Amino acid sequence: MIGTEFLKGQGLGNQLFCYVSARCIARDLGYDFGTAGQEELAVNIHSKRGMYFMDMDLGRPVKEVSAYGAYREADRRLYMRTCVHDMTHGCYVAGADEGVYGVPDNTLLYGNLQAERYFLHHRAEIREWLRVKEEYDSHAFTRDNLCIINIRGGEYADSRVLFLRRKYWLDAMDNMRKIRSDMEFMVVTDDVEAAGRVLPEVKAHHFDLAGDYVTIKNARYLILSNSTFGFFPAFTSTTAEKVIAPKYWARHNVSDGYWASEQNIYEGFLYQDRRGRLFTARECRQELEAYKRRDRHSCRGYSEQAVRRQAAKDQALYYGDKAIRRLQRMVKKG
């Protein structure tokens, strides 16, 4: 048996990645599949109700985690002057870990587990594994001229590095209007207040967990944030015609060419850079390989003084961005 563990407090998007990747790897290796921590699935910041809107086969229940071996996905980090986190902890940039295909029987897999290498070839099966119950599915917002925008707020909203800037959303909306001049937009978010700060002109909604999920899943057009929550509804969608996501994913705001992480380059998505240009997954991978061949400086030994300076810079830029957005809202109202 090969499996994984749903961890307490782990976001639903991350849990689904671990579940899908581990189940696909188990199938590829000819093993049964199982999960530990089944009571923690979908019990997190999104909802306390558990996975009520899907009948997910969680495989063999693992009661005693200590009785199983653990394989932790390879971790690769760059220590960059991007922000305090990247200077002190490093920025996670790892790709797929081929070592997962050599694990022995009775092993639980841990890690990011977000690379399409693990699951892309099982797409049709994954659609069945993650099928939404009929009573929770809805096409109320499936329209040929409606684009769903998925803004991630929460702890992202206080991070200059993670919270996508207004320009990203405006550029993506312009790119969607090139498809249809009458394109309309609606925001689905976990944080209506944060969405209203960055994109006040677009109505924002936060339904229940199922409502947010199916609105994304059944959209014709999608603009995603750098969040795992929106991935599987987009990946399993049978209605989506165009999906735009941020280039460099979790470091869209600051990257000079690295991805955080390269696991988040997916076939079928278009990735938008800070200038509003769109790139295919293939183009992103080619560019990343060229970046890796260049000599990069990744230093673990930043001084305390350098870290303090970066912390002050991060704070100043964060509050500066916030003040600008507040001023823009006042001007619009006034």
N, C-alpha and C positions, 0 to 999 in steps of 0.2 A: 504494500500500500504506500502511495505517495500522497501527501496532503499539505495543508497549511493551517494556520491558526488565526482566527479573528480576534484581534486584540482590543482590549477595553479602550474606548475613546477614539479608536481608529475611524477615520472618515469613511463614508459609504463607498466613495469612488476608489479609495485605496483597498478597501475590503474586496470589492468586485474584481480589481486587478489581481489580487492574490488568489482569489477563488478561481477565476477563469484561467490564469496562467498555470496554477498548480494542477488543475483538472486536465488541462490540455497536455501538460508535460507527463502526467500520469498515464494518460491515454497513449501518448507517443511511445512511452517506455513499456506499455503492456501491463501496467499495474492497476489495482483498484485505487479508488480515490476516497479521501476522508478529510474531515475538518475538526479542529479543536475550537473551543470557545464559541460554539454555535449560538449560545444565548446572547452573544455580543453583536451578532450581525444586525446592522442598521439600528443599533442602539448607541446614538452618539449625538453630535451637535445638530444633526438634521431632524432626528425624531427619536422618541423613546419607545415607539410601538413595535420595533423590530421590522422584519421584512414582511409586511402585511400585504403588499400588492403584487408579489410574485410567489409562485410555488417552486422555490429553488430546491433542487436535489443536492443536499449538502454532503452526500456520501456517508461513509462509515463514521459514526461519532467517535472522536478520540477523547477519552475521559482522563487518561493519565499521560500528559505530555512528556513527562520524564522517561516514559517507557520507549520513546521514539528518538531516533537520531534527529539532529537539526542541521540543515544546510543553509548558510547565510549567503545570499547573493553577493558577488564581488562588488566592492565599493571603490570607486575612483573619484578623487576630489582634486579640484584646482584651488590653490590658495591665492586669491586675487584681492586687489584693492577696491573691489566692487562695493563692499559694505563691511561692517564689523563682523557679521556672521561669516562671510567668505574669507576674511583675514584670520579669524580665530578657529573656525570649525572646517573651513573649506567648502567649496561649492560642489555639490553632487553632480557629476557629469557622466556617470557610467552608462555604458551600453548594455546589450544583452550579454549574459554570462553563459557560455557554452557548458560550464561545469555542471549546470542543473541536469544535463542529460547523462551524467555519470554517477548520480547519487544511488546508493543502495536501497533495497527494500526497507519499508518502515521508516521513512524519512519525512520530516515536515520542512517545507520550504519557507524561508523568511526573506524579506527584503522589499525592494521597490516593485519588482516583477511586472513592469509596465511596458516592456519591449514587445512589439508586434511579432518578433521572431518566435515568441512562445505560443502565440494563439491565432495569428492571421489565417492560417490554413484550416482552422476550425470555425470559420465565421458562421456558416449555416447552422452548425450545432449550437454555437453560442447564442444565436437568436432564439433557439428553442429553450436553452437553459435559462435565459433571462426574459422569457415571455411574460408580459404583464397580464394579470388576470383581466378578463373581459370587463368586469364591473368597474375596474379602475382605469381602463384605457379610454382615451378621448382624442378626437380629432377636431375639437372646438376651435383650435388655432392653426389648423392646417389649411393655409390659403396660398394661392399662387403668387400673391403680391404681399405676403407677410413674412418678415424675417424675425426670428427669435434671437435675442441677444442674452447670453448667459453671463452675468456679472458676478464674480466672486467677491464677497465682502468679508465680513467677520474679521479674523486676525490679519487678513491681507490688507484691509483698509488702512491699517496703521503702519504699513511697510512701504517705504519709498521704492524698494526693489521689486516687490511682488505685485502691488496694486497697479493695474494697468492704467496708463494715463488717458485722459480724455481724447487725445489725438488718435490713439489706437482705435477707439470706437468710432470716431468721426470718419477716419480713413476707411474703415471697414464698411461703414454705411455707404460711403461714396462708391466703393467697389460693388456693393450690392445694387446700387441704383443704376450701375452700368448694365445690369441684366434687365431691369425694369425701371423705367423712370417713375412709375407710380408705386414703388416699393414702400411699404409701411413697416414700422418697427415696434417691437414690444420687448420689454426686459423681463426676464425671469431670474430671480436672484435669491440668495439666502439673507440678503441685507438690503432692504428697501431704502433705508436712510443713506447708506453709502452709495448706492446706485443713483439716488437722487442728487447727491453731491457731484458726481462725476458726469452724469448724463441726465440733467433735470428735464430736458425737453421730451424724453421718451417715458411713457407710463411704465412703472415697474410693478411687478407682481411677485408675491411669495405665497404660493399655494401650499398645500401640505406636501410631504415628501413625494407621494405618487404623482400629484399634480405637476410639480416642477419637472419630475423625470419624464412624464409622458408628453408634456408640452415641448420639451427639447426633442424627444424621440420622434415625434410625429410632424416636426416642422419641415417645410420645404427648403428653407434657407436658415443657416445658423452662423452666428458669430460667437465663438467660444472664448472663454477666459483661459488662463493658465492653471486650470483646476481639474482634478481628476473626475469630479462629479459629472461633468458633461460628456465625458468620453464615451462610455458604453451606450447611453441613449443615442448618441450620434453614430457610433460604430454599428449598432444593430438596426438603425433606421432603415426603413424601406421607402421612405418618402423624401429624404434629404437629397437635394440636387446640388447644393454648394455649401461647403463648410469652410469657414475662415478661422484660423487659430493664430496665436501670436508666435512669430518666429523667435527662436531661442527659448521658448516656453517660459520657465520660471525666472529667466534673466532677460526677458524681452526688453526691459527698460534700460539695461546697462551693458549688455554683452557686446564684445568686439568681434564675435564670431563663434564663441563656444556655446554649447547647449546645456541647459540644466533641466532635464538631462537629454542626452541623445536618444534615450528610450522613447521620448515623446515625439518622435518623427513618425508619422503614420501615413500610409498610402491612402489616397483619396481626399486628404485634407489639403487646403491651400494655406500657406504660412505667410503672414504679412509682417514686413519689417517696419522700422520706425519711420520710414519715408512713405509708407502706404503701398509699397510694391508687393506683389504676390509671387510666391515660389512654390513649386511642387515639392513633394517629399524627396523625389530623386535629386532635384536641384539642391535642396538643403543638405542631403547627405554628401553630395559631391563637394559642396562648399566646405562642409565640416571636415572632410578628409584633407582638403588642402590646408585648412587651418591647423590641423594636427601636425602636418609636416613642417610647419614653421616653428622656429624656436620660440617657445613661450616661457615666460618667467612665472613660476609658481612657487612662492616663498612661504615656508611655514614659520619663519622667524621674524615676523613683524614685531617691532618694539611696542611696549605699552604706550609710549607717546604717540606712535603712529596710529594705534588703535583708537586712542582717545580723540585724536584729530579727526579720524574718519567718523567716529560716533557723533561728534559735534557737527560735522558736515551733513551726515545723514539726517540729523534732527533739524538743522536749518533748512535743508532742501524739502523735507517732509512738510514742515510748517509753512514754508514758502509756497509750495504747491497748494496746500490747503487754503491759504489766504487768497491766492489767485482765484481759485474756484469760488470762494465765498464772494469775492468782489464781482466776478462774472455773473453770479446769481443776482446780486444786488442791482447791477446795471440792467440786467434783463427785466427785473421787476419794476425798475424805476423810471 
